[in-house]
């Protein structure tokens, strides 16, 4: 997560019957009008952050699973366990001295 960015909200869902690939994620993002970075997958769980007005309308209309199914060309019955989610920010701490060049410049 980039500093100063708003924490994203969205949905997770289990997608069965298909191994999601990067082109699949790009297709879902395009259909929902969101950035490709707002569609993630891990272990068969698809996460979609509703960051666009189009996506918010789809969520408000209770048709997110239908749109995802159409984008992936699968049955909506292959989508289950839909849950609301909130992005968990990860703070990366490091010591800048670890990246300094230890060689003498003489």
Secondary structure, DSSP 8 states (H G I E B T S, - for coil): --TT----EEEEEEE-SS---HHHHHHHHHHHT--GGGEEEETTEEEEE--SHHHHHHHHTT-HHHHHHHHHTS-GGGEEEEEEEE---------GGGGS--S---
